[in-house]
Structures are given as structure tokens and as C-alpha cells.
């Protein structure tokens, strides 16, 4: 079953259109949440009661987006393992490893803090504690980078006597705010879509598919569709337009370098 289509180009055009239209909608209707604002970011999205996908606890975010690279890796390995032997190349595995390292460096660890946190700090970010009362104050950056639980009991020197603190036991993990918060969701979803589109190319060029590989192709196409939908909800409800743009651009650069391996 040979299908003549440039999957990367089709995926790139589609995701760009989805992100652009979602961002335009968010600006026109004021639906996006500025996640860099320390007075807003710890609060529920203003539309969380009326718009299901504005609630961070929605099924798509909890079970798919937060585990996006795990799902992408699972589907890729399913696709690769069921592919005809001649298309089970080591270069495809190398592309997956490089993309995984890029995901790790951007979101989790890069010889210390991940790149996304380094961007925030370099752009004037502050380590912020948000209190349930709505007040917010800054603490040294080290507390954010270490992701330490802070409370008036464990770190009394950080909490001024004038602050209105919750009654009873209470603690929180400070977060980096105010700097430029590159959209991690846009970065990861864009990279996942382009990576899977590239991995589909050998399958779409094949004359026929074994039954198991047919299921793998269907799973891959289905996951790409889920990621496109997730990209749309993210573009409508979260991050400023510039934060989404930088997440998109950084992911595009990574995907291009991975594809060249």
C-alpha cells in the first residue's frame, strides 16, 4: 500500500495552522492564561468551570500531555519493531535517542537545571512562593532549582510576620515566575508530531503492511491526531502568544536536527 505524501511537510503545515488559529482565538477572546504571572499561575484558569480543557485536571492533560514523550516513545517502538526488517534501521533509533535527550535537556535536566528553567532565569525570572491568600513573594533561586518543600515551620526565616499564612500545617514548592516561560507543552507536542511524522514515512512508502504493523501505523496516526488536538487546546487556554511562539521555534530547530541524523 504505497502512499505518496510528504508526511513531515503535511504535519508541519497542519500543526502550524492549529497553533496559529488557536493563538489568534486566544488573543481575540482573551482566553489564555499568562503562566508567568505569579499572582495568576497558581489559580485555576478563569474559564475552568465553563471550558473543560481550560481545567488543568482534564483527562487529556493528566493522562496524555503530562506523559507525552512516554506515549510518543511507546508508539514509535511499536512502529519500529513491527516494521519490515529493511526499515528497522539504527538511524531511526538514533533519532529517537537524540529526541529523548532533547526532551530531557529541555524539561528535566541539563547539567543542572533544565533549559526551560535557565531561559526563565536569564530573562529575569524570580523564585516565587504563592500563598493561598493570593499574596506572593520571592525567595532565593536555589529553592526553586532544588524543588524544596517550604513552610513556615521548616523555613521560618523566609516567611515575614506580616504575611497572612494558612492555619494548620501547610507547605508549598516555589516556582520560577516573571521571566520568559517558554511553553513546554508546545515544545513537546510540536517535537512529538514532527518526530512521529518522520517515522511514518518508511511505512507509507511500503507496498504492503503486516497486520501488526497496520495496527502500529493506526496507533501512530491516532496519537498524532491527539497531539494536534492537545496543541490546539494549549494554544487557546495557556501561555502568552510569544511563549507559544518560542516553544514552537525551539522544537522546530530540535526536530530538524534530529531528522538530519
N, C-alpha and C positions, 0 to 999 in steps of 0.2 A: 504494500500500500504506500506508494510514493506520493508525498505531498510537497509541492514546490512553494515554499514560503520562507521568507527571511524572518525567523522567529524572534531574533534579537531586535530587529527594526520594528516589528509589529508590537512587541512588548514595550519597547521604549516609547513609541508614539502613544500607545494606549495609556501607560502609567503617567506620562507627562500630561496628557489630556485630563485624566482623572484628577491629578494633583492640582492642575491649573483651575479647572472648573470648581473643585471643592474649595480652593483658596479664595477664588472670586466670590463664591457664595458666602463664605465665612466673613469676608470683609463687608459685602453689601448688606448682610443681615446681622452683622455683629454677633456671630455665633462662636467665635474662637476664644479660648481661654489663654491669657498670657501666663505661661507656666514659669516665667522668670520673676514675676511679681510676688514677693514674699507675703504680701497681705492677701493674695488670692489663691496661690497654688495649693495650699493645704485645705482649702474649702471645696465642697462639691461644686461641680460645674453648675452655673446658674440655670441651665436647661436640663439638669439631670432627672427631674421629675416628669418632664413632658417629652423629652427625647431620649429613648432607650440607650442609644450609642454615645450620648454625652455623659453617661454614668460610667466611671472607670471600672465598676464592678460588673459590667456587661459580659456575657458569655464569650464573645469574640475576643475581648481584651484579655480576660483572665486565662482562657484555655488555649488561645491561639497566638495572639500578638506577643504576649509575655514569654511565650515559648517558640517564637517564630523560627529561630535558627535551628532548634531541635527538630521541628516539623520539616523544615526545608532539607536538613541533613538526612532525615529518615526517608523522605520521598526520593531524594537523589540516589541514595544507596539502593533502594528498591528498584529504581530505574536502571542503575548501572549493573546490578547483579543479575537482572533478568534480560539484559541486552544481549544481542548476538556477540559471540566471542570477539569478532574483529573490531567491535566498537567499544569493548571493555579496555580502553587504553589507560595507561598510567597518567597521561597528561590530564585526563578528566579528574582523576583522584587528586592530582597536584592542584588543580584549580579549586577543588573543594577544600583542600587543606589551606590554601592561601586565603580563600574567602573566610574560612573559620578563624584564621589568625587575625584577619582584618576585623571581624566581629569582636573577637576577644580584646584586641587593642583599643577599639573604639568604645566599647561598652563596659569592660570589666577590668583590664589590667594592661598597662603599657610601661613596664619597668617602674611600677608605682601606680599613681592614679591613671585611669583610662583617659584616652584622648578627649572624650566629651567633657570630662571634668577639667582637664587642662585648658580647653577652649574657654570655659566659663571663667576660670581664674585669670587667664590672660586678658579677658575682656572686662575686667573689673568686678568679677563675681565676689560675693560675700557669703561666709558661712552663717546661716540664719537659723534661729530657733523660732518656731511659730507656736504661740500659746493658744489653747482653746478659746481664750477670751477674744482672740483676733489680733492681739499685740504680737510684735515680732522684734527680735533684737539679734545682734551679731555676736559671734564668738570667734576665736582663732580658727584659721582654716584647717589646722591639724585635726580638729574634732570631726569635721566633715569627711576628710580623706580617710580617717580611721573608722568612720561609721560607728562611733561610740554612742551608746545609750546614755543620755544625760538626764539628770533630775536634780531638784533642789537638795535631795538627801546625799547623792553621790558627788555632786559638784556645787556646793553652796556658794562658792565664790563667783560663779557665773550668773547667778540669779539675784538681781538687785532687790532690796527690801520693798521698793515702791511697786514692784510688779504684782499684778493680780494673778495668783497662782491657783491651780485647781486644788480642791480639797481632797485629801486622801493621797494614796500612792499614785504617782504619775511620773512618766518618763517619756522621752522622745529622742529621735535621731535627727540631728541637724542636717540641713540640706543646703547645697550651694544655690544661691539665687542672685538676681540682678544682672549678672553677666549675660553674655550671649549663649543661650541654651539651644545648641544645635539639636534639631528634632531627631532623637534616636529612633523613634518609630518610623519616620520617613526614610532615614538612612537604611535601617534593617529591611524594611519592606521593599524598598527600591532594589537593594542588592539581591534580595531573595528572588524577586521577579526576574531580574535580568540573568541571574545565575541559572535558574531553572529553565528559562527560555533557551539559553545556550545549550543546556544539557538535553533538551528535547530535539535539537537539530538532527543528531545522528538517527534518532528513531523515526523522524518524519521523512528521512531520506531512504529508509529501508523499504524493500519490496513487499515484505510481509512481516507480521509480528507473531511470535509465540503467544499463546493465550495469557500466560503470566505477565509477559511484557506489555500486553494490551492493557491489563489492569494497572500496571505501573504507569503507563502513559496517561491513562484516565485519571489516576490519582494525582499525577504531576499537574495536568491541566486544571484539575479541580482546585488544587492548592494555589495555583497562580491566580485563579478567579477569586479565591478567598482573600489573598493578599491584595488584589486590586480593590476589592470592596473595603478591606481594612484601611487601605491608603486613602480611600475616599472619606471614610468616617473620621480619620485622623485629620485630614485637611480641612474638614468642616468644623470640627469642635476643638482642636488643640493646637497650640503654638501660634506664634505670630507668623505672618507671611514670610518674613526674612529668615526666621528659624527653620521653616519648612524648606525654603529655597536652599539654604546651606546644607541641610541634611540630604537633600536631593543631589546637589552638586558633588558633595564628598562621596556619596555612594556611587554616583556615576563614574567618578575617577577610579574608585576601587574596582568596580565591575569591569571597567575597560582594561585595567592592568591584569586582572585575573584572567580575562578572556584571551589575553595575548600570550599566556603561558603555553 
